[in-house]
Amino acid sequence: MKNILKGIAYVALMFLLLTLLNIIVGDEIGWSKNIIISVFSYLAYLFFEWAFDSNSTKK
């Protein structure tokens, strides 16, 4: 349950940061683009965490 909440918090934070960046730059807010980037960045984070974790536990 803790990992699920951690994942949701990561995606939500990334989404908010991307939206804030759109506002600062003055671009139109691309809601779907921000959601897709947030989800894919979290999936990439999970992949690299898995890859390096399994790499460090091998003996």
C-alpha positions in Angstrom: 0.0 0.0 0.0 2.9 2.3 0.8 4.4 1.9 -2.7 1.1 2.6 -4.4 0.7 5.9 -2.4 4.3 6.7 -3.3 3.6 6.2 -7.0 0.5 8.3 -6.9 2.3 11.1 -5.1 5.2 10.9 -7.7 2.8 11.1 -10.6 0.8 13.9 -9.0 3.9 16.0 -8.2 5.2 15.5 -11.7 1.9 16.6 -13.1 1.8 19.7 -11.0 5.3 20.7 -11.9 4.7 20.3 -15.6 1.5 22.3 -15.3 3.4 25.0 -13.4 6.1 25.0 -16.0 3.4 25.5 -18.7 2.0 28.5 -16.8 5.5 30.0 -16.2 6.5 29.7 -19.8 3.2 31.0 -21.0 2.2 28.0 -23.1 -1.2 26.5 -23.3 -1.6 23.9 -20.7 -1.6 20.4 -22.3 -3.4 18.4 -19.7 -3.2 15.1 -21.6 0.4 15.6 -22.4 1.2 16.4 -18.8 -0.6 13.2 -17.6 1.2 11.0 -20.2 4.6 12.4 -19.4 4.0 12.0 -15.7 2.9 8.3 -16.0 5.7 7.4 -18.4 8.3 9.1 -16.2 7.1 7.0 -13.3 7.2 3.8 -15.3 10.8 4.7 -16.3 11.6 5.4 -12.6 10.2 2.0 -11.7 12.2 0.3 -14.4 15.5 1.8 -13.4 14.9 1.2 -9.8 14.2 -2.5 -10.6 17.2 -2.8 -12.9 19.7 -1.3 -10.4 18.2 -3.0 -7.4 18.4 -6.5 -9.0 21.9 -5.6 -10.2 23.1 -4.8 -6.7 21.5 -7.9 -5.1 23.3 -10.4 -7.5 26.3 -12.0 -6.0 
